[in-house]
């Protein structure tokens, strides 16, 4: 069974574990899309997450508001998940071993895919130190 990128329709390679093709992922990380672009959330097919970090029902398109924790979280299928982690898993692919989902600018309210990436705990500490000096 071939999978297609839900954004551009390109065929996805069998080794592509993200929900979109590499080209669309690069465009999203570069903040290229004018319109908010949605992908099905990995492991939660009834929900979608946009390149701007908003979550909605896949059928109803009703926006699901995260809680007001420092790192916003939502409950999907009975499980609480941090939105930036869902962003990384959906837009960037599976988390590499030993890595964490991080905000490039260390601002948890900035959920754009262009601000989310994988890094180590040391990267997070180093980023936090840059913000405070």
Secondary structure, DSSP 8 states (H G I E B T S, - for coil): ---B-TTT--B--TT--SSS-HHHHHHHHTT--SS--EEEETTEEEEEEETTS-EEETTT--EE----SSS-EEEETTEEEEHHHHHIIIII-S--TT-EEEETTS-TT---GGGEEEE-HHHHHHHHHHHH-
